[in-house]
Amino acid sequence: CNLVPMLLRLALYTSFAAITLASSSACTDGAKRRVRFWLIDGSTANQRGCYSGFLGNLSLYSAAVDSFGVMMVQMASNGSGVYFRPIHNETSDWACLDQIKALYQHISIGVSASLDSDPGSLNTIAAHPPAMAAAVRAYKALHPNMDEFWTDFESKYLGAAQVPGVNEAFELSAQVMLTTRYAGCEPRDPPYFGETCANFTAAAPSVLVQAANTYWDTTISSGWYGGFEKLLRQEIDNIGEHNKGRLSPAICPACPSAGNQDDTLSQQALYDRMDLVCSLGISDLSGFTFGEIYNRTTHKDRRGHSIGERYMEALSYFRSGKKGVVLPLETVEVIAN
């Protein structure tokens, strides 16, 4: 007489287990996903090419990399146009970037531009939207290995009348090559350009938005912000569910303040985080920065793998759906100290 309830409980348990298994392996669905990293200008290059230490780390973690955005130029005005002014030694930077491209054909090279030297250049492209695309074409002509154009235009002071022109400039640039825009995509602070990520994407639908809200909490749920997942969902809400394909949540293990940072995350916890991101329909992630992540050598697990190594293994899993690529699967330890 107890057989029916027992079978019912067994059926429910089996269904629950199947759902749990499916949600815990969301990144294995075969979808194409990409991982991008910022590189700090001047930190990886000399006149002859990349530093041997950088190349050694790239050989370890290339399976986690689709593209680099090198923080190497500033956008400046030139009459009614703009151009890109080098921050440091441009010859040295490109010697390294050309070497990366020769060694790893699958890695795209992005040039990341800031506004630090001439914030007025944003006014220039607002008045002359084609100017930025023209500057991208000109720079590409000088450096054929440039594949992507990244921007870090952290301005909250655009006038409402300028916003349409700036958005048009971004869309025109994206017609030349993949173009990214750094943004917050969060509900707390005044937004860059005075618009939500949804408003920007409606005007510039071809641009990839690198959202920094997910910088600020690496905990599961214990931080002041409520954990990584809460910040990720805020980004999706801000850009709109229908625009998720243009969203690249940015991660920065070194960025959170005390109480919002968890470097004890196990390998399994980071796999679970990647599966969460995949299950929400996100197909792109951005890491700040490549060097800062792999140089995060503390909080080793029982097998001796640091939090930086565990992040690289997790990001490789996100992009390929395969575990044990960066860290051999038989040595992956799921319990961190």
C-alpha positions as CSV (number, residue, x, y, z in Angstrom):
1,C,0.0,0.0,0.0
2,N,3.0,2.3,0.4
3,L,4.3,1.5,-3.1
4,V,2.5,4.4,-4.9
5,P,3.8,7.2,-2.6
6,M,7.3,5.6,-2.8
7,L,7.2,5.6,-6.6
8,L,5.9,9.2,-6.6
9,R,8.7,10.3,-4.4
10,L,11.2,8.5,-6.6
11,A,9.8,10.1,-9.7
12,L,10.0,13.6,-8.2
13,Y,13.5,13.0,-7.0
14,T,14.6,11.8,-10.4
15,S,13.0,14.8,-12.1
16,F,14.7,17.1,-9.7
17,A,18.0,15.4,-10.2
18,A,17.7,15.7,-13.9
19,I,16.8,19.4,-13.7
20,T,19.8,20.0,-11.4
21,L,22.1,18.2,-13.7
22,A,20.9,20.1,-16.7
23,S,21.3,23.5,-15.0
24,S,24.8,22.6,-13.7
25,S,26.1,21.8,-17.1
26,A,24.6,24.7,-19.1
27,C,27.9,25.6,-20.8
28,T,28.2,22.2,-22.4
29,D,25.4,22.9,-24.9
30,G,27.9,23.5,-27.8
31,A,27.0,27.2,-28.2
32,K,29.8,29.6,-29.3
33,R,31.0,31.7,-26.4
34,R,33.8,34.2,-26.1
35,V,36.1,35.5,-23.4
36,R,37.9,38.8,-23.8
37,F,40.6,40.4,-21.6
38,W,41.9,43.9,-21.1
39,L,45.7,44.2,-21.3
40,I,47.5,47.1,-19.6
41,D,49.5,49.2,-22.1
42,G,53.2,48.7,-21.8
43,S,53.1,45.8,-19.3
44,T,53.8,43.0,-21.8
45,A,56.0,44.4,-24.4
46,N,59.6,45.4,-25.3
47,Q,61.1,46.5,-28.6
48,R,61.7,42.9,-29.7
49,G,58.2,41.5,-28.8
50,C,56.5,40.2,-25.7
51,Y,58.2,39.6,-22.4
52,S,59.0,35.9,-22.0
53,G,57.1,35.8,-18.7
54,F,53.9,37.1,-20.5
55,L,54.3,34.5,-23.3
56,G,54.8,31.8,-20.7
57,N,51.5,32.6,-19.0
58,L,49.7,33.0,-22.4
59,S,50.9,29.5,-23.3
60,L,49.2,28.3,-20.1
61,Y,46.0,30.2,-20.5
62,S,45.4,30.7,-24.2
63,A,42.5,28.2,-24.1
64,A,40.7,30.9,-22.0
65,V,41.3,33.8,-24.5
66,D,39.4,34.9,-27.5
67,S,40.6,38.5,-27.7
68,F,42.8,41.1,-26.0
69,G,41.9,44.8,-25.7
70,V,45.1,46.6,-25.1
71,M,44.8,49.9,-23.2
72,M,47.2,51.8,-25.4
73,V,45.7,54.9,-27.0
74,Q,43.7,58.0,-26.2
75,M,41.1,59.6,-28.5
76,A,42.0,63.2,-29.3
77,S,40.4,65.9,-31.4
78,N,41.9,67.1,-34.6
79,G,39.7,69.9,-36.0
80,S,36.4,68.3,-36.9
81,G,37.9,64.8,-36.7
82,V,39.5,62.6,-34.1
83,Y,42.6,60.4,-34.0
84,F,44.2,57.9,-31.6
85,R,47.3,59.1,-29.7
86,P,49.6,56.5,-28.2
87,I,49.9,56.4,-24.4
88,H,53.3,54.8,-24.2
89,N,55.6,53.1,-26.7
90,E,53.4,52.2,-29.7
91,T,56.2,50.4,-31.5
92,S,56.9,48.2,-28.5
93,D,53.2,47.5,-28.0
94,W,52.7,46.4,-31.6
95,A,55.9,44.3,-31.6
96,C,54.2,42.3,-28.9
97,L,50.7,42.2,-30.4
98,D,52.0,41.2,-33.8
99,Q,53.9,38.3,-32.0
100,I,50.7,37.2,-30.2
101,K,48.8,37.2,-33.6
102,A,51.6,35.1,-35.2
103,L,51.6,32.6,-32.3
104,Y,47.9,32.4,-31.6
105,Q,45.8,32.9,-34.7
106,H,42.5,32.4,-32.8
107,I,43.2,35.5,-30.6
108,S,41.8,38.8,-31.9
109,I,43.7,42.0,-31.2
110,G,41.7,44.9,-29.9
111,V,42.9,48.5,-29.3
112,S,41.3,50.1,-26.3
113,A,40.9,53.9,-26.3
114,S,40.3,56.2,-23.4
115,L,39.3,59.9,-23.2
116,D,41.8,60.9,-20.5
117,S,43.9,63.3,-22.5
118,D,41.1,65.1,-24.3
119,P,37.5,64.6,-23.0
120,G,36.5,67.2,-25.7
121,S,37.0,64.5,-28.3
122,L,33.6,63.1,-27.2
123,N,32.0,66.4,-28.1
124,T,33.7,66.2,-31.5
125,I,32.2,62.8,-32.4
126,A,28.8,64.0,-31.1
127,A,28.9,66.8,-33.6
128,H,30.5,64.6,-36.4
129,P,29.5,61.0,-35.8
130,P,31.5,59.6,-38.8
131,A,34.7,60.9,-37.3
132,M,35.3,58.0,-35.0
133,A,34.8,55.4,-37.7
134,A,37.2,57.3,-39.9
135,A,39.8,57.2,-37.1
136,V,39.4,53.5,-36.7
137,R,39.9,52.9,-40.4
138,A,43.0,55.1,-40.4
139,Y,44.5,53.2,-37.4
140,K,43.7,49.8,-38.9
141,A,45.5,50.9,-42.1
142,L,48.6,51.5,-40.0
143,H,48.2,48.3,-38.0
144,P,46.6,45.5,-40.1
145,N,46.5,43.1,-37.1
146,M,43.9,45.3,-35.3
147,D,40.7,43.3,-35.2
148,E,38.6,45.1,-32.6
149,F,38.1,48.6,-31.3
150,W,37.4,48.9,-27.5
151,T,36.4,52.1,-25.7
152,D,36.6,53.2,-22.1
153,F,34.7,56.5,-22.4
154,E,33.7,57.1,-18.8
155,S,31.8,60.3,-19.2
156,K,28.5,61.1,-17.3
157,Y,28.4,64.7,-18.6
158,L,27.1,64.5,-22.1
159,G,24.2,66.8,-22.9
160,A,21.0,65.2,-24.0
161,A,21.4,66.8,-27.4
162,Q,24.9,65.1,-27.8
163,V,23.8,61.6,-27.0
164,P,22.3,60.7,-30.4
165,G,25.5,61.7,-32.2
166,V,27.8,59.7,-29.9
167,N,25.5,56.7,-30.2
168,E,25.6,57.0,-34.0
169,A,29.4,57.3,-33.9
170,F,29.6,54.0,-32.1
171,E,27.3,52.3,-34.5
172,L,29.3,53.6,-37.5
173,S,32.5,52.3,-35.9
174,A,30.9,48.9,-35.4
175,Q,30.3,48.7,-39.1
176,V,34.1,48.9,-39.6
177,M,35.0,46.3,-37.0
178,L,33.8,44.8,-33.7
179,T,33.4,47.8,-31.3
180,T,32.9,47.7,-27.6
181,R,31.6,50.2,-25.1
182,Y,32.4,50.2,-21.4
183,A,29.4,50.8,-19.2
184,G,27.9,50.1,-15.8
185,C,24.5,48.7,-16.7
186,E,23.4,49.1,-13.1
187,P,20.7,50.9,-11.2
188,R,22.7,52.7,-8.4
189,D,24.7,55.5,-10.0
190,P,24.2,58.0,-12.8
191,P,24.9,56.2,-16.1
192,Y,27.6,57.0,-18.6
193,F,26.3,59.1,-21.4
194,G,23.2,59.7,-19.3
195,E,21.4,56.7,-20.7
196,T,20.6,53.1,-19.8
197,C,22.4,50.3,-21.6
198,A,19.0,49.4,-23.2
199,N,18.7,53.0,-24.6
200,F,22.3,52.8,-25.9
201,T,21.8,49.4,-27.5
202,A,18.6,50.5,-29.2
203,A,20.6,53.3,-30.9
204,A,23.8,51.2,-31.5
205,P,22.6,47.6,-31.8
206,S,25.9,46.4,-33.3
207,V,28.1,47.4,-30.4
208,L,29.1,45.0,-27.6
209,V,28.5,46.4,-24.2
210,Q,31.1,45.5,-21.5
211,A,29.2,45.9,-18.3
212,A,31.3,46.6,-15.2
213,N,28.5,46.2,-12.6
214,T,29.7,42.6,-12.0
215,Y,33.2,43.9,-11.0
216,W,32.1,44.8,-7.6
217,D,31.1,41.5,-5.9
218,T,32.7,38.1,-6.4
219,T,30.9,36.4,-3.5
220,I,28.0,34.0,-4.1
221,S,25.5,36.0,-2.0
222,S,27.2,37.5,1.0
223,G,28.5,40.8,-0.2
224,W,27.0,44.2,0.4
225,Y,25.8,44.1,-3.2
226,G,24.2,40.8,-2.7
227,G,26.6,38.6,-4.7
228,F,27.7,38.2,-8.2
229,E,24.4,36.7,-9.5
230,K,22.4,39.7,-8.3
231,L,24.7,42.1,-10.1
232,L,24.6,40.0,-13.2
233,R,20.8,40.1,-13.2
234,Q,20.9,43.8,-12.8
235,E,23.0,44.1,-15.9
236,I,20.5,42.0,-17.9
237,D,17.6,44.1,-16.6
238,N,19.4,47.3,-17.5
239,I,20.2,46.3,-21.1
240,G,17.0,44.3,-21.6
241,E,16.4,40.6,-22.0
242,H,16.2,40.9,-25.8
243,N,19.6,42.6,-25.9
244,K,21.6,39.9,-24.0
245,G,23.5,39.0,-27.1
246,R,25.2,42.4,-27.0
247,L,26.1,42.1,-23.3
248,S,29.6,41.1,-22.0
249,P,29.6,41.1,-18.2
250,A,33.0,42.1,-16.9
251,I,34.7,40.3,-14.1
252,C,37.5,41.6,-11.9
253,P,38.6,39.4,-9.0
254,A,40.9,42.2,-7.8
255,C,38.3,44.9,-7.8
256,P,35.8,44.3,-5.0
257,S,36.2,46.0,-1.6
258,A,36.5,44.1,1.7
259,G,33.4,42.0,2.3
260,N,32.5,41.8,-1.3
261,Q,35.4,39.6,-2.4
262,D,35.7,35.9,-2.2
263,D,39.0,34.4,-3.3
264,T,38.2,31.1,-1.6
265,L,35.8,30.1,-4.3
266,S,36.4,26.5,-5.2
267,Q,36.8,25.2,-8.8
268,Q,33.4,23.8,-8.6
269,A,31.9,27.1,-7.4
270,L,33.5,28.8,-10.4
271,Y,32.2,26.1,-12.8
272,D,28.8,26.7,-11.3
273,R,29.1,30.4,-11.8
274,M,29.9,29.9,-15.5
275,D,27.0,27.5,-15.8
276,L,24.8,30.2,-14.3
277,V,26.0,32.8,-16.8
278,C,25.4,30.3,-19.7
279,S,21.9,29.4,-18.4
280,L,21.0,33.1,-18.5
281,G,21.8,33.3,-22.2
282,I,25.1,35.2,-21.9
283,S,27.6,34.3,-24.6
284,D,30.4,36.8,-23.9
285,L,32.6,37.7,-20.8
286,S,35.3,40.3,-20.3
287,G,38.1,39.9,-17.8
288,F,40.0,42.8,-16.1
289,T,42.8,42.3,-16.7
290,F,44.6,39.2,-18.1
291,G,47.7,39.8,-16.0
292,E,45.8,40.8,-12.8
293,I,43.8,37.5,-13.0
294,Y,46.7,35.1,-13.7
295,N,48.9,36.9,-11.2
296,R,46.3,36.3,-8.4
297,T,48.4,33.6,-6.9
298,T,46.9,33.4,-3.4
299,H,44.2,31.2,-1.8
300,K,45.5,27.9,-3.2
301,D,43.4,24.9,-3.0
302,R,44.6,21.5,-1.7
303,R,46.2,20.7,-5.0
304,G,48.1,24.0,-5.0
305,H,46.0,25.8,-7.6
306,S,45.6,29.6,-6.9
307,I,42.4,31.5,-7.3
308,G,43.8,33.0,-10.5
309,E,44.4,29.6,-12.0
310,R,40.9,28.5,-11.0
311,Y,39.4,31.5,-12.7
312,M,41.3,30.7,-15.9
313,E,40.1,27.1,-15.8
314,A,36.5,28.3,-15.3
315,L,36.7,30.9,-18.2
316,S,38.1,28.2,-20.5
317,Y,35.1,26.0,-19.5
318,F,32.8,28.9,-20.3
319,R,34.1,29.3,-23.8
320,S,34.6,25.7,-24.8
321,G,32.2,23.7,-22.6
322,K,35.1,21.4,-21.6
323,K,36.6,21.1,-18.1
324,G,40.2,20.2,-17.4
325,V,41.7,22.3,-20.2
326,V,43.7,24.8,-18.2
327,L,44.0,22.6,-15.2
328,P,44.2,18.9,-15.9
329,L,40.9,17.4,-14.9
330,E,42.4,14.7,-12.7
331,T,44.1,17.4,-10.5
332,V,41.1,19.7,-10.3
333,E,40.3,20.2,-6.6
334,V,36.8,21.5,-5.7
335,I,37.5,22.4,-2.1
336,A,39.5,25.6,-1.6
337,N,41.2,26.5,1.7
